[in-house]
């Protein structure tokens, strides 16, 4: 039986420099794309969190009564309390 990994497996590792051109623009473009996606993603998480509160009996009271439980709830959705309550403004190329 031939082993799946051998000592030569170290030579098979691929570095980021080999995938991209190595120019600073490659990582900058990816960062810009991520920045454009982030507000939309957050808006979706806010909608999901609000839907969870609306459909779960007593959850609103639990969130209002215990800061630890509220922090855990907001953390699961990757939101802050302000984002949950006030929403996330749509920024970017939307008119």
C-alpha positions in Angstrom: 0.0 0.0 0.0 1.3 3.4 -0.9 1.1 6.1 1.9 -1.0 9.1 1.0 1.5 11.5 2.6 5.2 11.2 2.5 8.3 13.3 3.1 7.8 14.9 -0.3 4.5 16.4 0.8 6.3 19.4 2.1 7.1 20.4 -1.5 3.5 20.3 -2.5 2.4 23.1 -0.2 1.1 26.1 -2.2 2.0 29.6 -1.0 -0.1 32.7 -1.5 2.7 34.2 -3.5 2.3 31.4 -6.0 -1.4 31.9 -6.4 -1.5 35.7 -6.8 0.8 38.0 -8.7 2.3 39.2 -5.5 1.3 42.7 -6.2 -0.5 44.7 -3.4 -3.5 45.2 -5.7 -4.6 41.5 -5.4 -5.2 41.6 -1.7 -6.6 45.2 -1.9 -9.2 44.2 -4.5 -10.3 41.2 -2.3 -10.5 43.6 0.7 -12.7 46.0 -1.3 -15.0 43.2 -2.4 -15.3 42.1 1.2 -16.1 45.7 2.3 -18.9 45.8 -0.4 -20.4 42.5 0.9 -20.3 43.3 4.6 -23.2 45.7 4.9 -25.5 43.4 2.9 -24.4 40.4 5.0 -25.1 42.4 8.3 -28.5 43.4 7.0 -29.3 39.8 6.5 -28.1 38.8 9.9 -30.2 41.6 11.4 -33.3 40.3 9.6 -32.6 36.8 10.8 -32.2 37.9 14.4 -35.3 39.9 14.3 -37.2 37.0 12.8 -35.9 34.7 15.5 -37.2 37.2 18.2 -40.6 37.6 16.4 -41.2 33.8 16.2 -39.9 32.7 19.6 -42.3 33.3 22.4 -40.7 35.1 25.4 -37.4 35.8 23.7 -37.9 39.5 23.7 -38.4 39.5 27.4 -35.4 37.3 28.0 -33.2 39.6 25.9 -34.5 42.7 27.9 -34.0 41.0 31.2 -30.6 39.5 31.1 -27.5 41.2 29.5 -25.5 37.9 29.4 -28.2 36.1 27.4 -28.7 39.1 25.2 -24.9 39.3 24.6 -24.8 35.7 23.6 -27.8 36.1 21.3 -26.3 39.1 19.5 -22.9 37.4 19.4 -24.4 34.3 17.6 -25.6 36.6 14.9 -22.4 38.7 14.8 -24.3 41.9 15.7 -24.3 44.6 18.4 -27.4 45.6 20.2 -27.4 48.9 18.3 -27.3 47.1 15.0 -30.1 44.8 16.1 -32.3 47.7 17.2 -31.5 50.4 14.7 -30.6 48.3 11.7 -27.5 48.5 9.4 -27.5 51.3 6.9 -27.0 50.3 3.3 -23.8 51.9 2.1 -22.0 51.7 -1.2 -23.3 51.9 -4.7 -27.0 51.7 -3.9 -29.1 54.6 -5.0 
